[in-house]
């Protein structure tokens, strides 16, 4: 049972998150429109094609990077030693790789987001540790928030430095705080004259942190008072690690990404000039969320590169490994795995390119598309790696070095699985992506219904009811009308055109079901995270289907124009068809899961576990860690006694 303090903390966290999120949609979003029942095919078709000039710039940079990687970066050695070569970092600085997205006027290369995604995809197909150095630096480090929110003085001071190779990082997470910034402990206290702030606190899992020169640090500043109520304020600061009081406490080590620079940082009365605030006081969380809209595109871009690289291994092994008189790729169990791997890789490529092209536009809002890309690519990328390892059998589990030393093809799936697993956690876990998209999925209803449920003093109930009625009386009937979209596709076969019609029709069905669920649960819907998650999964699959089919149409058009002679049209149609059939099956299963589920049991069994009712299950296991690690327990808070628990419950 929750205490009053728990409920108060929950409300504070919700208010802080609501305050930080973008409340307006200035530009169209495919996914936002889809949740309202509108299938905006015009936003993804014609498929966005990179200009020849922009593509040439990306191609030239990729060639330079390839030479650098082959000379200075050995992923197997990095994985073995846990050390990233300093000479590689110096060469990356020399090539300007730490300024890929930074505008040329500030000393960067000024590349497009599309080329940035292509470059991370290329590097990701070779070495994931290299990706983390580059993406943490410019996807979420100092360059990205300064590009969006920095003053001209801040940009002139810091962007040339980070473009030349001063390493940057982003510090938000704390030992006791992950995705709930309302509980943040790090504080920034203003001086009496307001000229500086004293920064105190500890940050955990700061990628690039132990080697960083400048860091974006999120800290609590004095609260804002609204209607007599305190609203927590999170503020973003640029902090130079050379300043007194900045300390690297520990370097963290992980199951993968052995070349990662990541650690725990402590700030002890660090004097930060007021001019080093990014944006305004209290804008920190909004800055973090906006930065991550484009910043998190690095993760799916790298994932696409990995999957594309492993298609070659999947083909080679499935064709050359013979069991029971034929190649294993001709056995249905294996055929299913490699076929799905190919189809999902194709879909990931299609989607990530679309979202990167959206990010290059001035008239697009990608907050949902970026979340969908990160969620889909990491979830299906992980599934693909697992299927590939299963296909390879023992050779998938064996290290590349061991395979090579035995004279066999050195598959490196074992290393990449360890490196890629964190993709489902980095820059917002899959569960957080669910929550972000779910909040936007119900936003239309939230704006209309919540003011009625939580009517403020002075609001006219009649006016609020009338506004809601006017909207629903016009909007709801349209969800039952057939789609009138003109798809204007020329090359897709009839099967894939049927998938397009299904997607358009299902958008309306999705919007209806969200509305019905909102009406059923009301304010309690926020507790039904699994149901909302089902709707998010449907939305993501519909978005990826649209990207996949638009990409297929684009490639078939290029083939017809004689620009893609190697393309097998029938094979491509099959690839798109397979992905869409799988997606439709997942969509129908998600609709069923909304209506028929046993979600309530997860909470019941989970509560029983928390209450210690399943301790009998561990009766015959070794109790405790090896002796030298047992002293960790002295740092843990004592668990509450039964009496203390009963007192807490009595408070409610």
C-alpha atoms as one frame of an Amber mdcrd trajectory, in Angstrom:
protein
   0.000   0.000   0.000   1.354   3.419  -0.896   2.026   5.979   1.816   1.002
   9.607   1.558   4.650  10.417   0.939   4.692   7.951  -1.959   1.587   9.491
  -3.481   2.996  12.988  -3.031   6.253  11.953  -4.709   4.315  10.363  -7.558
   2.284  13.543  -8.116   5.466  15.640  -8.054   7.109  13.377 -10.627   4.045
  13.486 -12.893   3.811  17.276 -12.647   7.499  17.672 -13.438   7.246  15.355
 -16.453   4.096  17.113 -17.683   5.750  20.501 -17.275   8.743  19.367 -19.354
   6.945  17.749 -22.294   6.130  19.657 -25.449   2.429  20.428 -25.294   1.931
  21.679 -28.837   2.400  20.025 -32.195   3.742  22.820 -34.390   4.498  20.397
 -37.212   2.811  17.197 -38.388   3.884  13.874 -36.908   3.003  10.603 -38.630
   2.696   8.747 -35.329   0.751  11.447 -33.492  -1.714  11.643 -36.377  -1.977
   7.859 -36.453  -3.039   7.739 -32.803  -5.854  10.133 -33.778  -6.993   7.799
 -36.546  -5.325   9.528 -39.510  -2.967   7.546 -41.736  -0.658  10.260 -43.125
   0.820   8.318 -46.038   1.836  11.652 -47.562   4.416  12.137 -44.796   6.388
   8.995 -45.715   5.651   8.773 -49.456   7.363   9.487 -51.754  10.176   7.930
 -49.776  12.711  10.612 -48.773  15.776  10.255 -50.977  19.105  11.721 -49.963
  20.397  14.317 -52.417  23.420  13.361 -54.513  25.481  16.158 -52.970  24.634
  15.132 -49.414  25.201  11.463 -50.167  28.611  12.240 -51.663  29.632  14.074
 -48.483  28.604  11.031 -46.423  30.348   8.586 -48.758  33.618  10.508 -48.574
  33.546  10.619 -44.785  32.742   6.903 -44.539  35.813   6.103 -46.671  38.032
   8.095 -44.302  36.458   6.396 -41.300  36.978   2.962 -42.815  40.712   3.605
 -43.186  40.902   4.930 -39.613  39.065   1.941 -38.143  41.202  -0.603 -39.982
  44.449   1.028 -38.810  43.643   2.075 -35.258  40.657   0.068 -33.952  40.656
  -3.657 -33.183  37.271  -4.516 -31.621  38.467  -7.965 -30.503  41.480  -6.510
 -28.701  39.353  -3.775 -27.100  36.912  -6.398 -25.841  39.794  -8.450 -24.435
  41.747  -5.649 -22.722  38.910  -3.320 -21.777  40.950  -0.370 -23.068  40.042
   1.933 -25.941  43.170   2.966 -27.917  44.132   6.606 -27.343  45.649   6.842
 -30.810  42.217   6.020 -32.253  40.665   8.899 -30.299  43.351  11.253 -31.551
  42.763  10.155 -35.144  39.011  10.614 -34.699  39.657  14.158 -33.471  41.917
  14.796 -36.460  39.167  13.666 -38.854  36.651  15.940 -37.118  34.433  13.055
 -36.023  33.602  14.795 -32.745  32.047  17.610 -34.760  29.991  15.639 -37.264
  26.742  17.528 -36.610  28.239  20.797 -35.342  27.669  23.632 -37.870  30.672
  24.681 -39.930  30.602  28.228 -38.545  31.523  26.748 -35.152  34.297  24.533
 -36.472  32.289  21.365 -37.107  31.674  19.357 -40.274  28.015  20.383 -40.463
  26.824  17.017 -41.750  23.120  16.216 -42.066  21.373  13.962 -39.556  20.956
  11.478 -42.413  24.726  11.315 -42.923  25.264  11.186 -39.172  22.963   8.151
 -39.044  24.755   6.535 -42.004  28.135   7.041 -40.337  27.003   5.576 -37.019
  25.465   2.671 -38.909  28.758   2.039 -40.694  30.831   2.247 -37.501  28.250
   0.135 -35.658  28.791  -2.683 -38.127  32.423  -2.804 -36.982  32.891  -1.583
 -33.383  30.197  -0.661 -30.885  32.658   0.876 -28.392  33.645   3.469 -31.000
  29.971   4.334 -31.414  29.588   5.160 -27.717  32.470   7.635 -27.733  31.016
   9.519 -30.686  27.280   9.317 -29.995  27.459  10.138 -26.275  29.614  13.140
 -27.167  27.370  14.694 -29.810  23.993  12.989 -29.518  23.430  13.795 -25.842
  26.599  15.648 -24.776  27.295  19.390 -24.968  26.896  19.895 -28.768  23.239
  18.882 -29.087  21.666  20.942 -26.249  23.783  23.953 -27.237  22.608  23.679
 -30.854  18.986  23.898 -29.710  19.054  26.044 -26.569  22.481  27.663 -26.201
  23.156  31.380 -26.379  25.413  32.694 -29.124  28.116  33.322 -26.527  27.891
  29.717 -25.296  28.040  28.372 -28.834  31.099  30.461 -29.712  32.858  29.421
 -26.515  32.159  25.687 -26.420  31.173  24.372 -29.860  34.592  24.962 -31.487
  36.241  23.221 -28.533  34.084  20.101 -28.689  34.250  20.068 -32.492  38.053
  19.847 -32.244  37.836  16.926 -29.863  37.305  18.069 -26.295  35.193  15.164
 -25.046  31.698  15.928 -23.771  29.175  13.967 -21.719  25.682  14.181 -20.249
  25.022  13.657 -16.526  21.430  12.994 -15.453  21.237   9.568 -13.773  22.084
   9.241 -10.066  22.623   6.202  -7.810  19.001   6.368  -6.618  17.435   8.124
  -9.596  16.897   6.811 -13.111  13.888   8.005 -15.090  12.286   9.874 -12.175
  14.069  13.257 -12.035  11.702  14.534  -9.332  13.816  12.478  -6.889  17.082
  14.038  -8.035  19.541  14.753  -5.201  22.135  16.845  -7.063  21.595  20.526
  -6.261  22.774  23.838  -7.657  22.446  26.632  -5.098  22.594  30.215  -6.386
  25.017  32.648  -4.798  23.549  35.661  -2.966  24.228  37.907  -5.963  23.123
  35.249  -8.519  26.439  35.318 -10.384  27.209  31.645  -9.845  25.803  28.375
  -8.508  27.366  25.851  -6.127  26.924  22.367  -7.581  26.790  19.377  -5.212
  25.849  15.778  -5.880  26.761  12.467  -7.488  26.014  11.263 -11.007  26.137
   7.641 -12.141  26.681   5.929 -15.512  27.931   9.081 -17.198  29.112   7.856
 -20.593  32.418   9.567 -21.546  32.363  11.119 -18.061  35.740   9.848 -16.770
  37.482  11.292 -19.849  35.250  14.289 -20.497  36.421  17.896 -20.679  32.937
  19.435 -20.539  29.691  17.951 -19.239  26.032  18.877 -19.304  24.900  18.370
 -15.692  21.273  18.312 -14.601  20.677  19.616 -11.082  17.860  20.805  -8.856
  17.636  24.574  -8.449  15.260  26.404  -6.054  11.622  25.380  -6.680   9.084
  27.531  -8.455   5.953  28.463  -6.518   2.717  28.098  -8.523  -0.612  28.750
  -6.772   1.116  28.309  -3.445   2.541  24.941  -4.473   6.224  24.101  -4.921
   7.182  22.842  -8.374  10.650  21.201  -8.567  13.046  22.867 -10.991  15.674
  20.937 -12.946  18.300  23.122 -14.608  21.005  22.256 -17.165  24.560  23.498
 -16.607  27.745  23.333 -18.678  30.462  22.138 -16.309  34.172  21.945 -17.108
  35.846  18.974 -15.460  39.031  20.985 -14.791  37.162  23.119 -12.273  37.854
  22.493  -8.560  35.437  20.028  -6.972  34.802  17.779 -10.003  35.857  14.235
  -9.138  35.777  10.918 -10.973  34.830   8.499  -8.193  34.727   5.196 -10.087
  34.960   3.840 -13.604  32.121   1.415 -14.281  32.581  -1.908 -16.088  29.858
  -3.762 -17.956  28.999  -7.072 -19.614  29.738  -5.542 -23.015  31.123  -2.353
 -24.547  34.475  -3.004 -22.913  35.965   0.120 -24.523  33.292   2.327 -22.986
  34.339   5.268 -20.820  31.657   5.438 -18.144  31.706   6.274 -14.485  30.439
   7.813 -11.294  31.191  11.531 -10.910  30.977  13.669  -7.789  30.568  17.421
  -7.597  31.738  19.071  -4.368  30.871  22.785  -4.177  31.710  23.258  -7.855
  31.413  26.949  -8.690  29.456  27.193 -11.953  29.007  30.653 -13.530  25.367
  31.613 -14.062  26.126  32.188 -17.746  26.743  28.441 -18.038  23.051  27.675
 -17.610  21.645  26.235 -20.848  18.288  27.811 -21.616  16.657  29.133 -18.473
  16.473  27.846 -14.893  13.922  25.051 -14.713  14.251  24.078 -18.385  16.654
  21.198 -17.740  14.260  18.313 -18.203  12.715  19.898 -21.293  16.219  20.357
 -22.727  17.042  16.719 -21.965  13.872  15.458 -23.648  14.299  17.689 -26.713
  17.966  16.757 -27.031  17.108  13.073 -26.919  14.567  13.432 -29.731  17.404
  13.512 -32.238  20.089  12.225 -29.885  18.589   8.785 -29.465  18.673   8.217
 -33.228  22.297   7.124 -32.818  21.231   3.903 -31.100  18.926   2.563 -33.864
  21.335   3.773 -36.551  24.122   1.689 -35.030  21.721  -1.243 -34.654  20.851
  -1.131 -38.348  24.542  -1.354 -39.221  25.018  -4.414 -37.022  21.995  -6.212
 -38.467  22.990  -5.456 -42.061  26.495  -6.731 -41.413  25.236 -10.012 -39.964
  22.964 -10.720 -42.937  26.099 -11.839 -44.762  26.977 -14.268 -41.965  23.411
 -15.579 -41.828  23.411 -16.245 -45.578  26.872 -17.872 -45.578  26.192 -20.200
 -42.655  22.664 -21.184 -43.674  23.944 -22.050 -47.155  27.202 -23.816 -46.243
  26.230 -25.705 -43.105  24.717 -29.002 -44.239  22.675 -31.208 -41.917  20.563
 -34.228 -42.826  21.452 -33.974 -46.478  20.699 -30.316 -47.171  21.760 -26.785
 -46.129  20.263 -25.808 -42.771  18.696 -22.733 -44.402  16.337 -25.104 -46.196
  15.010 -26.497 -42.918  11.851 -24.638 -41.963  12.890 -23.751 -38.378  16.090
 -22.091 -39.579  14.439 -20.592 -42.660  11.970 -18.816 -40.392  14.765 -17.289
 -38.306  16.881 -16.015 -41.175  13.857 -14.837 -43.189  12.528 -12.801 -40.255
  16.024 -11.473 -39.637  16.227 -10.228 -43.229  12.706  -8.760 -43.207  13.221
  -6.949 -39.900  16.579  -5.570 -41.022  14.932  -4.207 -44.166  12.183  -2.601
 -42.094  14.667  -1.135 -39.603  16.679   0.394 -42.445  13.532   1.890 -43.973
  12.287   3.360 -40.701  15.576   4.802 -39.419  16.251   6.567 -42.720  12.748
   8.081 -42.683  13.176   9.394 -39.134  16.661  10.792 -39.892  15.250  12.560
 -42.945  12.456  13.987 -40.762  15.123  15.287 -38.361  16.842  17.098 -41.242
  13.662  19.046 -41.998  12.647  22.278 -40.320   8.958  21.397 -40.467   8.801
  18.026 -38.687   8.255  16.940 -35.101  10.037  13.638 -34.466   9.549  13.118
 -30.729   7.354  10.044 -31.304   9.127   8.777 -34.400  12.518   8.903 -32.632
  11.096   6.955 -29.694   9.518   4.426 -32.070  12.784   4.011 -34.007  14.796
   3.480 -30.851  12.244   1.050 -29.429  11.709  -1.004 -32.585  15.347  -1.200
 -33.674  16.662  -2.245 -30.266  13.911  -4.759 -29.515  13.945  -6.418 -32.931
  17.690  -6.023 -33.268  18.160  -7.989 -30.059  15.665 -10.627 -31.202  17.566
 -10.923 -34.489  20.916 -11.388 -32.730  19.414 -14.092 -30.537  17.975 -15.904
 -33.566  21.296 -15.644 -35.376  23.189 -17.053 -32.404  20.704 -19.938 -32.273
  21.200 -20.521 -36.006  24.981 -20.627 -35.581  24.709 -22.926 -32.580  27.968
 -23.372 -30.666  29.792 -21.150 -33.146  27.532 -18.280 -32.189  28.381 -18.743
 -28.519  32.128 -19.130 -29.140  34.300 -16.014 -29.357  35.578 -14.781 -32.719
  39.189 -15.154 -31.583  38.640 -18.764 -30.537  36.973 -19.572 -33.852  39.800
 -17.925 -35.777  42.450 -19.812 -33.798  40.698 -23.066 -34.749  40.804 -22.076
 -38.413  37.070 -21.256 -38.753  35.161 -18.207 -39.904  35.348 -15.790 -36.924
  31.690 -14.952 -36.253  31.519 -12.242 -33.614  27.874 -12.581 -32.575  28.877
 -13.398 -28.978  30.620 -10.026 -28.548  27.995  -7.990 -30.350  25.172  -9.496
 -28.279  26.944  -8.340 -25.137  27.598  -4.936 -26.675  24.082  -4.458 -28.046
  22.046  -5.626 -25.082  22.345  -2.202 -23.476  20.591  -0.685 -26.510  17.269
  -1.571 -24.912  18.326   0.523 -21.891  20.507   3.355 -23.261  18.932   6.801
 -23.709  15.565   5.699 -22.388  14.686   2.052 -21.816  12.080   0.248 -23.908
   9.659   0.669 -21.012  10.252   4.425 -20.964   9.715   4.551 -24.741   6.370
   2.848 -24.085   5.437   5.494 -21.521   6.508   8.409 -23.738   4.468   7.156
 -26.681   1.513   6.116 -24.524   1.257   9.620 -23.063   1.039  11.107 -26.557
  -1.379   8.409 -27.711  -3.985   9.632 -25.217  -3.055  13.316 -25.431  -6.131
  14.401 -27.408  -8.454  12.832 -24.841  -6.280  13.967 -21.949  -6.639  17.603
 -23.005 -10.409  17.346 -23.343 -11.373  15.019 -20.497  -8.910  15.763 -17.675
 -10.025  19.415 -17.296 -13.531  18.039 -16.653 -12.365  15.426 -14.160  -9.962
  17.801 -12.384 -11.912  21.035 -12.813 -10.057  24.094 -11.551 -11.678  26.834
  -9.553 -13.337  29.322 -11.874 -13.655  26.934 -14.826 -17.111  26.516 -16.321
 -18.093  22.850 -16.271 -20.715  23.474 -18.947 -18.125  25.038 -21.258 -15.681
  22.183 -20.726 -18.386  19.604 -21.483 -19.465  21.524 -24.579 -15.889  21.685
 -25.918 -15.504  17.934 -25.486 -18.878  17.219 -27.079 -18.129  19.415 -30.119
 -14.859  17.585 -30.772 -16.142  14.033 -30.286 -19.371  14.621 -32.224 -17.299
  15.526 -35.264 -14.261  13.260 -34.779 -15.691   9.947 -33.577 -17.993   9.205
 -36.564 -15.029   9.614 -38.960 -13.354   6.609 -37.309 -16.064   4.347 -38.735
 -15.888   5.649 -42.292 -13.803   3.840 -44.935 -10.403   5.320 -45.703 -10.394
   7.588 -48.751  -6.602   7.851 -49.114  -5.113   7.842 -52.602  -1.884   5.880
 -52.176  -0.499   6.628 -55.647   1.731   3.559 -55.730   2.736   2.138 -59.068
   5.172  -0.686 -58.362   3.952  -2.506 -55.251   2.164  -5.762 -56.029  -1.434
  -6.376 -55.004  -0.446  -8.130 -51.766   1.621  -5.207 -50.538  -1.061  -2.750
 -51.601  -3.444  -4.704 -49.416  -1.033  -4.171 -46.501  -1.259  -0.423 -47.120
  -5.056  -0.515 -47.020  -4.894  -2.577 -43.827  -2.599  -0.030 -42.184  -4.876
   2.883 -43.076  -7.959   1.037 -41.841  -6.252  -0.112 -38.640  -5.283   3.469
 -37.735  -8.971   4.233 -37.338  -9.506   1.043 -35.362  -6.593   1.937 -33.083
  -7.977   5.424 -32.404 -11.428   3.989 -31.643 -10.032   1.457 -29.223  -7.897
   4.032 -27.421 -10.989   6.217 -27.011 -13.094   3.315 -25.738 -10.360   2.318
 -23.278 -10.025   5.898 -22.067 -13.777   6.035 -21.490 -13.698   2.710 -19.631
 -10.831   3.421 -17.251 -10.846   7.215 -16.988  -8.011   8.571 -14.785  -7.108
   5.004 -13.751  -5.853   4.330 -17.283  -2.384   5.545 -16.285  -2.118   2.429
 -14.094  -2.908   0.143 -17.040   0.583   0.324 -18.495   0.359  -3.051 -20.214
  -2.814  -2.107 -22.083  -1.281   1.192 -23.134   1.839  -0.745 -24.123  -0.274
  -2.915 -26.433  -1.570   0.202 -28.166   1.947   1.597 -28.493   3.140  -1.666
 -30.059   0.296  -1.464 -32.576   1.218   2.113 -33.410   4.904   1.307 -33.838
   4.151  -1.620 -36.151   1.831   0.537 -38.272   4.506   3.233 -38.569   7.184
   0.732 -39.551   4.821  -0.921 -42.054   4.293   2.458 -43.723   8.061   3.106
 -43.895   8.728  -0.412 -45.161   6.154  -0.209 -47.963   7.227   3.288 -48.995
  10.852   2.104 -49.130   9.876  -0.933 -51.225   7.981   1.295 -53.675  11.010
   3.600 -53.863  13.447   0.776 -54.631  11.140  -0.738 -57.235  10.858   2.665
 -58.912  14.663   2.943 -59.031  14.815  -0.525 -60.576  12.289   0.493 -63.239
  14.379   3.584 -64.016  17.480   1.423 -64.467  19.240   2.780 -61.358  19.274
  -0.452 -59.332  20.096  -3.285 -61.700  21.033  -5.789 -58.965  17.599  -5.670
 -57.367  15.383  -8.756 -57.679  11.863  -7.335 -57.751  10.103 -10.504 -56.629
  12.529 -11.028 -53.750  11.952  -7.442 -52.562   8.161  -7.792 -52.747   8.460
 -10.976 -50.680  10.623  -9.220 -48.086   8.115  -6.399 -47.596   5.231  -8.877
 -47.614   6.831 -11.042 -44.913   7.477  -8.115 -42.618   3.928  -6.809 -43.044
   2.362 -10.232 -42.473   4.343 -10.613 -39.245   3.443  -7.073 -38.198  -0.253
  -7.693 -38.857  -0.122 -10.833 -36.755   1.490  -8.891 -33.891  -1.094  -6.122
 -34.258  -4.038  -8.519 -34.039  -2.484 -10.226 -31.018  -2.071  -6.844 -29.316
  -5.720  -5.963 -29.933  -6.695  -9.317 -28.407  -4.422  -8.716 -25.416  -6.253
  -5.482 -24.642  -9.597  -7.282 -24.364  -8.509 -10.631 -22.993  -5.656 -10.631
 -20.500  -4.681 -11.491 -16.962  -2.671  -8.337 -16.299  -4.025  -8.062 -12.753
  -2.153 -11.226 -11.805   1.258  -9.685 -12.460   0.641  -7.146  -9.707  -0.715
  -9.770  -7.324   2.194 -12.166  -7.786   4.644  -9.263  -7.799   3.277  -7.987
  -4.482   3.526 -11.475  -3.023   7.178 -11.611  -4.071   7.852  -8.216  -2.487
   6.249  -9.464   0.723   8.666 -12.397   0.846   6.064 -15.093   0.212   8.241
 -16.931  -2.306  11.447 -17.180  -0.316  10.886 -20.933  -0.054  11.793 -21.107
  -3.764  15.438 -20.317  -2.974  15.853 -22.717  -0.057  18.570 -24.836  -1.690
  20.705 -22.078  -3.246  24.035 -20.779  -1.988  23.307 -17.973   0.444  25.244
 -14.852  -0.353  28.111 -13.707  -2.548  31.702 -14.919  -2.333  33.152 -13.724
   1.000  35.163 -10.770  -0.328  32.041  -9.129  -1.760  29.791  -9.472   1.256
  30.687  -6.154   2.835  28.443  -4.420   0.296  25.583  -5.097   2.679  26.902
  -2.581   5.205  26.007   0.206   2.752  22.401  -0.918   2.347  19.579   0.637
   4.383  18.008  -1.766   6.860  14.714  -3.230   5.575  11.635  -1.981   7.431
  10.305  -4.217  10.170   6.767  -5.558  10.130   5.886  -3.012  12.842   7.271
  -0.145  10.740   5.319  -1.391   7.738   2.094  -1.468   9.718   2.739   2.075
  10.953   3.251   3.288   7.389   0.025   1.607   6.284  -1.822   3.215   9.178
  -0.786   6.654   7.915  -2.708   6.215   4.677
